[in-house]
Every structure is written in structure tokens, then in C-alpha cells.
């Protein structure tokens, strides 16, 4: 009944040749939602189009949320989704659930969907909750099923490891009063050790394949944090090195931003600020609140509080999650009081 309801709701949004026999879901893939995600990630579409269409139609994300995940405006993302639908219609792409043997040709898009589904749930782009548990749990379930289907895939192992290691910190991301707790302030004794052990095992498996995938490298960074007994003991030099490799495997403005922050912790706030300032002209980071927030932190550490206040104000303008906004507003107020 769940399958039939989902199909009747979604099929009108896709193109189906009425002369074809009724759609049958392959038993090779054990979950209705995963079958539909694999179906939408058709290799005839560009990977970005596959991912955007699937997140919008199947995963419960709004067009605005999908746009934020891709660091583009909502009208731009709406146009991309429309173009993807038109291409399906013009090319007559059949709506057919792939067998498990066909998954390798679609796995890039499927993994990107699961990853963005998780990241959107891990820190909700907007609203009053920091985490959307429904999206996080759905992504974790999908990653576990994919790993069971293709246990030899290093890409899947890397992604699953990344999700496990990141989600292991879930119970410590808020203080008792509901305010945001930075990684430096979290009680590491409360991190989920079973998830960390499982995640690190998967990281080691994924890193045996050369060249390492972007998910394996991201998981390796998460593993450095997971294995550090304290914030002060974090091996920031190693993290900077891994980000350097990741930027070659998967060039991305967000990777460059994260590497710049790691440089600041490894080599001092002046070095980090210089790296961040070099990214201020990056179009994809315009309106991305984490860039001015990181600049504000380094400026404050350098005693440049007037500039830090301006950066915090910019970050507030770019941030829609209420818990993150409260954190930024508190930092801004603290700087004002000290001044």
C-alpha cells in the first residue's frame, strides 16, 4: 500500500510511456525509497540534475533547501529542476527501476543524494531546530542499505563512515539550555563510541582504494576529530593535509573554506584569516554564512573587534537557522560588551 501510494503520487511528475507494461519494483533493491532514488538517478541526466530532482521529488526537501545545498539561488535551482524534467520528456527516458547490477552506473548520483540529505538534516538550513532527525535517520538507513548491497564499494564505505562519525556527536551539539555547542565545547565522553568504532573500520577499508574518494577523505577528517581525546589534542596539521588532498579530488569552495579554518587552528588566526580573505570573492560563497562567521572568529582572536562585529552582523544576515542565529547574536553581544 505504501509503495502504490508513493508511485501514484510521484509518477505524474515523471514521464512514463503509456504503452509500456505497468512498473514493477525490482526485488534486488530492498527498500521502496531507495528503489525510487536509484530510478531517478538516471545516467542520461547530469549528476547535479539527478541529485536536485531526487532531493526535491523524493526526499522531502523544498526547492529552497535544495538550492542551499548546492549554494545557488532558489530561482536558479527551480530552473535546473524544470530543465531536468523537460529533458526526461524530450529524451523519452523510461521510468524503470534498475536491478542491483545497474547500481554502479548510478552510484555517484545516489551517494550525492544521501550525502546532501544527511547534511541538510544534520544542520537544518532554517527553522527552530538545529537537526532534522527525520532526514538524518533516512540518510543513515539508505547508506547502510547501500553498503549491504555493494559491500566492496569504497565510495559507499567512505560515505557511510562519514555519516556514522559525524552523527556520533549528535547528543552533544547542544548545551543543556538548548544553545549551540561548538566542537571545542562538546563532552566527548558522550559521543557514540559504537558508531565511532564502526566508522573508523569503514574509513580504513575505504582508504585502501587509490585514489581515495572524496567521501573517504571527508570521513578521514571526521575520524581525526573522533579519535582526539580533547579539542586541544586535535591534529590540525593532519586535517590541513587531508583537506589539501580533498581539494584536488573534489575541488569545492566549501572544501576551501573548511581547509582555511583548519589552517587557522594549525598555524594561527592570522594564517587562517588570510586564507579566508582569499575566498571572499568566490561567487558560490556569497551569502554563505559560515564564511563571515569564521572570519569573525579569527578577527576576534586577533583583537580586531570592530571588524569582527561587522563580520558577525554579515553572518547573521546570511543565517536562517534560529539556534545558529542565537549563537551568532550572543557572540556579537559579547564582543560589544568587552569593547
Secondary structure, DSSP 8 states (H G I E B T S, - for coil): -HHHHHHHHHGGGS---TTS------TTS--HHHHHHHHHS-TTS-HHHHHHHHHHHHS---HHHHHHHHTS-HHHHHHHHHHHHHHHHHHT-------GGGGGGTHHHHHHHHHHHHHHHHS-SEES-S--HHHHHHHHHHHHHHHHH-TT-HHHHHHHHHHHHHHTTGGGSB-TTS-B--GGGS-GGGS-HHHHHHHHHHHHHHHTSSS--HHHHHHHHHHHHHH-SSSTT--HHHHHHHHHHHHHHS--HHHHHHHHHHHHHHH-HHHHHHHHHTTTT-GGGTT-HHHHHHHHHHHHHTT-HHHHHHHHHHHHHH-EEHHHHHHHHHHHHHHHHH-
